[in-house]
Structures are given as C-alpha cells and as structure tokens.
Amino acid sequence: MIFPLEQLVKFTDNVYQITVAASQRAYQMSMVHDPAIEENDDKVVSVAAKQLFDKEVTYRIEQE
C-alpha cells in the first residue's frame, strides 16, 4: 500500500482508521471500475488514499 507520505505525516487523526478506509475505498473503486483508476498512474490504494486525504471522499466509523 502506497500512501502519500506528505499528507500522512500531517494527518492528526487515527492512522489505522484512514488505512482501513483507504483499503475499503480501493476495493469499492476496483469493483465499479472507477475511471479515476485509469486516469492515474498510481496504484488504486494510492488513488483512494489521496481522495480521503483531499476530502473528495469522506468516511465514518460505525459504532456497534
């Protein structure tokens, strides 16, 4: 998994949570053949992580 290092260093929330969110977003993108994957030379997890760090996509933690 390749995360944008500059954004990861500045990230102040739970790194585990954003890692899980990026993995789930990458899976979601690959299942629907998201065009953002083809537009970027990066791996799908990197694209998903960038979307989360740039707040193009948001996530929430569901409480049981």
C-alpha positions as CSV (number, residue, x, y, z in Angstrom):
1,M,0.0,0.0,0.0
2,I,1.5,3.3,-1.0
3,F,0.2,6.4,0.9
4,P,1.0,10.0,0.0
5,L,3.8,10.5,2.6
6,E,3.5,14.3,3.0
7,Q,-0.2,14.0,3.8
8,L,0.3,11.1,6.1
9,V,2.9,13.0,8.1
10,K,0.4,15.9,8.5
11,F,-2.5,13.6,9.4
12,T,-3.5,14.1,13.0
13,D,-6.4,11.6,13.3
14,N,-6.2,7.8,13.7
15,V,-3.8,6.3,11.1
16,Y,-5.4,2.9,11.4
17,Q,-8.8,4.2,10.6
18,I,-7.7,6.0,7.4
19,T,-5.8,2.9,6.4
20,V,-8.9,0.8,6.7
21,A,-10.9,3.5,4.9
22,A,-8.4,3.6,2.0
23,S,-8.4,-0.2,1.7
24,Q,-12.2,-0.3,1.6
25,R,-12.4,2.7,-0.8
26,A,-9.8,1.0,-3.1
27,Y,-11.9,-2.2,-3.1
28,Q,-15.0,-0.2,-3.9
29,M,-13.3,1.7,-6.8
30,S,-12.0,-1.5,-8.3
31,M,-15.4,-3.2,-8.2
32,V,-17.1,-0.4,-10.1
33,H,-14.2,0.1,-12.4
34,D,-13.9,3.8,-11.4
35,P,-12.4,5.9,-14.1
36,A,-10.1,7.6,-11.6
37,I,-8.0,4.4,-11.6
38,E,-7.3,4.7,-15.3
39,E,-6.6,8.4,-15.2
40,N,-3.8,8.0,-12.7
41,D,-0.6,6.1,-13.0
42,D,-0.7,5.3,-9.2
43,K,-2.0,2.1,-7.7
44,V,-5.7,2.0,-6.7
45,V,-4.9,2.2,-3.0
46,S,-2.9,5.4,-3.6
47,V,-5.7,7.0,-5.5
48,A,-8.2,6.0,-2.7
49,A,-5.9,7.4,-0.1
50,K,-5.4,10.7,-2.0
51,Q,-9.2,11.0,-2.2
52,L,-9.5,10.6,1.5
53,F,-6.7,13.0,2.4
54,D,-8.1,15.6,0.0
55,K,-11.6,15.1,1.4
56,E,-13.0,14.2,-2.0
57,V,-14.5,11.2,-0.2
58,T,-15.4,11.0,3.4
59,Y,-15.6,8.1,5.8
60,R,-17.2,7.5,9.2
61,I,-16.7,4.9,11.9
62,E,-19.8,2.9,12.7
63,Q,-20.4,2.2,16.3
64,E,-21.7,-1.3,17.1
